[in-house]
Amino acid sequence: MIFVAGLLAASASYLISRSLVSPLRELLVQGGLVRPNYRGIRIPVGIGVAIPLAALGPWTFLGIWGSPWQRVSLFLVLAFGMGVLGLLDDALGDRRTTGLRGHIGALLAGRPTTGSFKALFGGLLALYAGLALYGPSWKGLIAAALVAASTNAVNLLDVRPGRALKGHLFLLGVAGLAWSGSRDALGAAQVASAAVPLGACLALWRGDHRGEWMLGDVGANVLGASAGLALAAAPLAWQFAVLLLLVLLHLYAEKRSLSQLIDAVPLLSRLDRWGR
């Protein structure tokens, strides 16, 4: 029954997100949150703020339906916490400093950036989530690392239309596949809760792929964190495998361009262009 509730909640978040797109787009333009995309066309950035806003009501519904409040509440805390950090970066971020190492280096040198705030407080949010799930244990630390790595991984992808959405969909699919072999009831609640932001982001799919707006860090952060929290419900073997994959992705991105890698691999290039 929890998956029926998850499907209903995801459908509701989709409809709410669609209704929010037009007014939020207007507000972003009025507020000056407009930036050139990779083609140099100025478009509104931060439309991903619709995702946590659209998910709030459906998550409440899931809690009332019978999903454990602690699991649902973790999604809410992460969505709004990571969303605030992402929105701060969208509004005030300095694009001259890039990469996790660059932001941490700037912070240690006494030059805080919005990226360093994201790394520091986003890491604390991820740690909170991991410890809330498994207590002060190595399992909690693995879950925290998954949430943090997933959040930043989806953020890294959000440099071309549709990439963050597809990255989120991939991670969520892995989480669902991993859970299906365990049949853990609490894990089912996490996977169902993760379907809610998925519904909300699907309402942004067409406009994002067409380059009408950018999800921004606010959207990428929320999608990555929710996928990471769903992955934290997977068996430990899956968690280790996905975490290793994400660590390798981050190490590669610190040295080289992910866009160049995607363009060089035919399958990845086709998937990247799908929907545009």
C-alpha positions as CSV (number, residue, x, y, z in Angstrom):
1,M,0.0,0.0,0.0
2,I,2.9,2.4,0.6
3,F,3.7,2.4,-3.1
4,V,0.1,3.2,-4.0
5,A,0.4,6.2,-1.6
6,G,3.8,7.1,-3.1
7,L,2.3,7.0,-6.6
8,L,-0.6,9.3,-5.6
9,A,1.8,11.6,-3.8
10,A,4.1,11.8,-6.8
11,S,1.2,12.5,-9.1
12,A,0.1,15.3,-6.8
13,S,3.6,16.8,-6.7
14,Y,3.6,16.8,-10.5
15,L,0.4,18.7,-10.8
16,I,1.5,21.2,-8.1
17,S,4.8,21.7,-9.7
18,R,3.2,22.4,-13.1
19,S,1.0,25.0,-11.5
20,L,4.0,26.7,-9.9
21,V,6.2,27.0,-13.0
22,S,4.6,30.0,-14.6
23,P,4.5,32.3,-11.5
24,L,7.9,31.2,-10.3
25,R,9.4,31.9,-13.7
26,E,8.0,35.4,-13.6
27,L,9.3,35.9,-10.0
28,L,12.8,34.8,-11.0
29,V,12.9,37.2,-14.0
30,Q,11.6,40.1,-11.8
31,G,14.2,39.3,-9.2
32,G,17.0,39.3,-11.6
33,L,17.8,35.6,-11.4
34,V,18.6,35.4,-15.1
35,R,21.9,34.0,-16.4
36,P,23.4,33.0,-19.8
37,N,23.1,29.3,-20.5
38,Y,25.8,27.3,-22.3
39,R,24.7,28.8,-25.6
40,G,24.8,32.3,-24.2
41,I,21.0,32.8,-24.1
42,R,19.8,34.5,-20.9
43,I,17.2,32.4,-19.2
44,P,15.8,32.3,-15.6
45,V,17.8,30.2,-13.2
46,G,16.5,28.5,-10.1
47,I,13.2,27.1,-11.3
48,G,14.0,24.0,-9.3
49,V,12.7,25.8,-6.2
50,A,9.4,24.4,-7.4
51,I,10.5,20.9,-6.5
52,P,10.6,21.2,-2.6
53,L,7.6,23.5,-2.6
54,A,5.5,21.1,-4.7
55,A,6.7,18.1,-2.5
56,L,5.7,19.6,0.8
57,G,2.0,18.8,0.7
58,P,2.4,15.3,-0.8
59,W,5.0,14.4,1.8
60,T,2.5,15.4,4.5
61,F,0.0,13.1,2.8
62,L,2.5,10.2,2.9
63,G,3.0,10.7,6.7
64,I,-0.7,10.7,7.3
65,W,-1.2,7.7,5.1
66,G,1.1,5.7,7.3
67,S,4.7,6.1,6.1
68,P,7.0,6.5,9.1
69,W,7.2,10.2,9.9
70,Q,10.9,10.1,10.6
71,R,11.6,8.9,7.0
72,V,9.3,11.5,5.4
73,S,10.7,14.2,7.7
74,L,14.2,13.5,6.6
75,F,13.3,14.2,3.0
76,L,11.7,17.4,4.0
77,V,14.7,18.6,6.1
78,L,17.1,17.7,3.3
79,A,15.0,19.2,0.5
80,F,14.6,22.6,2.2
81,G,18.0,22.7,3.7
82,M,19.8,21.7,0.5
83,G,17.4,23.9,-1.4
84,V,18.3,27.0,0.6
85,L,22.0,26.4,0.1
86,G,21.4,26.0,-3.6
87,L,19.3,29.1,-3.9
88,L,22.0,31.0,-2.1
89,D,24.5,29.9,-4.7
90,D,22.1,30.7,-7.6
91,A,21.5,34.2,-6.3
92,L,25.0,35.1,-5.0
93,G,27.4,32.6,-6.4
94,D,30.7,33.7,-7.9
95,R,31.4,31.5,-11.0
96,R,35.1,32.3,-11.0
97,T,35.7,29.7,-8.3
98,T,34.8,26.1,-9.4
99,G,35.2,22.6,-8.1
100,L,35.0,21.2,-4.6
101,R,38.7,21.7,-4.1
102,G,38.5,25.3,-5.3
103,H,35.7,26.2,-2.9
104,I,37.3,24.5,0.1
105,G,40.7,26.1,-0.7
106,A,39.0,29.5,-0.9
107,L,37.4,28.9,2.5
108,L,40.7,27.9,4.1
109,A,42.3,31.0,2.6
110,G,39.7,33.2,4.3
111,R,37.7,33.8,1.2
112,P,34.3,32.1,1.8
113,T,32.2,31.4,-1.3
114,T,28.7,30.2,-1.6
115,G,30.1,26.9,-2.8
116,S,32.1,26.5,0.4
117,F,28.9,27.2,2.4
118,K,27.2,24.5,0.3
119,A,30.1,22.0,1.0
120,L,30.2,22.8,4.7
121,F,26.5,23.0,5.6
122,G,25.5,20.5,3.0
123,G,27.9,18.0,4.5
124,L,26.4,18.7,8.0
125,L,22.9,18.1,6.6
126,A,24.0,14.8,5.0
127,L,25.6,13.8,8.3
128,Y,22.4,14.6,10.1
129,A,20.4,12.4,7.7
130,G,22.8,9.5,8.0
131,L,22.9,9.6,11.8
132,A,19.1,10.0,11.9
133,L,18.8,6.8,9.9
134,Y,21.3,4.6,11.5
135,G,22.6,6.4,14.6
136,P,26.3,7.1,15.4
137,S,27.7,4.2,13.5
138,W,29.7,3.4,10.4
139,K,26.4,2.7,8.6
140,G,25.3,6.2,9.4
141,L,28.6,7.6,8.0
142,I,28.2,5.6,4.8
143,A,24.6,6.9,4.4
144,A,25.8,10.4,5.0
145,A,28.5,10.0,2.4
146,L,26.0,8.7,-0.1
147,V,23.7,11.7,0.5
148,A,26.5,14.2,0.2
149,A,28.0,12.6,-2.9
150,S,24.7,12.2,-4.7
151,T,23.8,15.8,-4.0
152,N,27.1,17.1,-5.5
153,A,27.0,14.6,-8.4
154,V,23.6,15.8,-9.7
155,N,24.9,19.4,-9.2
156,L,27.9,18.6,-11.4
157,L,25.6,17.4,-14.2
158,D,23.5,20.5,-14.2
159,V,25.5,22.3,-16.9
160,R,23.5,21.2,-19.9
161,P,19.7,20.9,-20.4
162,G,18.2,17.8,-18.8
163,R,21.4,16.3,-17.4
164,A,20.5,16.8,-13.7
165,L,17.0,15.3,-14.3
166,K,18.5,12.3,-16.0
167,G,21.2,11.9,-13.3
168,H,18.5,11.9,-10.7
169,L,16.4,9.4,-12.6
170,F,19.4,7.1,-12.9
171,L,20.3,7.2,-9.2
172,L,16.6,6.7,-8.2
173,G,16.4,3.8,-10.5
174,V,19.4,2.2,-8.9
175,A,17.9,2.8,-5.5
176,G,14.6,1.1,-6.6
177,L,16.5,-1.8,-8.1
178,A,18.6,-2.3,-5.0
179,W,15.6,-2.1,-2.7
180,S,13.6,-4.6,-4.7
181,G,16.0,-7.4,-3.7
182,S,15.8,-6.6,0.1
183,R,12.0,-6.0,0.6
184,D,12.7,-3.9,3.7
185,A,9.6,-2.1,4.9
186,L,11.4,1.1,6.0
187,G,13.4,1.1,2.8
188,A,10.1,1.0,0.9
189,A,9.0,4.1,2.8
190,Q,12.2,5.9,1.7
191,V,11.8,4.8,-2.0
192,A,8.1,5.9,-1.9
193,S,9.1,9.3,-0.4
194,A,11.8,9.8,-3.0
195,A,9.1,9.4,-5.7
196,V,7.6,12.7,-4.6
197,P,10.4,15.0,-5.8
198,L,10.6,12.9,-8.9
199,G,7.0,13.7,-9.8
200,A,7.7,17.4,-9.2
201,C,10.8,17.4,-11.4
202,L,9.0,15.6,-14.3
203,A,6.8,18.7,-14.6
204,L,10.0,20.7,-15.4
205,W,11.3,18.1,-17.9
206,R,10.2,19.7,-21.2
207,G,11.2,23.3,-20.3
208,D,14.5,22.2,-18.9
209,H,15.4,20.1,-22.0
210,R,14.3,22.9,-24.3
211,G,16.5,25.4,-22.5
212,E,13.6,27.6,-21.3
213,W,15.0,27.7,-17.8
214,M,17.7,26.2,-15.5
215,L,16.9,24.1,-12.5
216,G,19.8,25.8,-10.8
217,D,21.7,24.6,-7.8
218,V,18.5,24.7,-5.8
219,G,16.9,22.1,-8.0
220,A,20.0,19.9,-8.5
221,N,20.7,19.9,-4.7
222,V,17.2,18.7,-3.9
223,L,17.1,16.0,-6.5
224,G,20.6,14.7,-5.6
225,A,19.8,14.7,-1.9
226,S,16.5,12.8,-2.3
227,A,18.2,10.2,-4.5
228,G,21.0,9.8,-2.0
229,L,18.5,9.3,0.8
230,A,16.7,6.6,-1.3
231,L,20.1,4.9,-2.0
232,A,20.7,4.9,1.8
233,A,17.9,2.4,2.1
234,A,19.7,-0.1,-0.2
235,P,21.7,-3.1,1.0
236,L,25.2,-2.2,2.0
237,A,26.8,-3.9,-1.0
238,W,24.8,-1.6,-3.3
239,Q,25.6,1.5,-1.1
240,F,29.4,0.8,-1.3
241,A,29.2,0.2,-5.1
242,V,27.3,3.4,-5.8
243,L,29.5,5.4,-3.4
244,L,32.6,4.2,-5.1
245,L,31.1,5.2,-8.5
246,L,30.3,8.7,-7.2
247,V,33.7,9.2,-5.7
248,L,35.3,8.2,-9.0
249,L,33.0,10.7,-10.8
250,H,34.1,13.5,-8.4
251,L,37.8,12.7,-8.8
252,Y,37.4,12.8,-12.6
253,A,35.4,16.0,-12.5
254,E,38.1,17.7,-10.5
255,K,40.7,17.1,-13.2
256,R,38.7,17.0,-16.5
257,S,35.4,18.0,-18.1
258,L,32.4,15.8,-17.8
259,S,30.9,17.4,-20.8
260,Q,33.8,16.4,-23.0
261,L,33.6,12.8,-21.6
262,I,29.9,12.6,-22.4
263,D,30.4,14.0,-25.9
264,A,33.2,11.5,-26.6
265,V,31.1,8.4,-25.6
266,P,28.4,7.7,-28.2
267,L,25.9,6.1,-25.8
268,L,26.3,8.9,-23.2
269,S,26.0,11.5,-26.0
270,R,22.7,10.0,-27.3
271,L,21.3,9.9,-23.8
272,D,22.4,13.4,-23.1
273,R,20.7,14.8,-26.3
274,W,17.5,12.7,-25.7
275,G,14.6,15.0,-25.1
276,R,16.2,18.3,-26.4
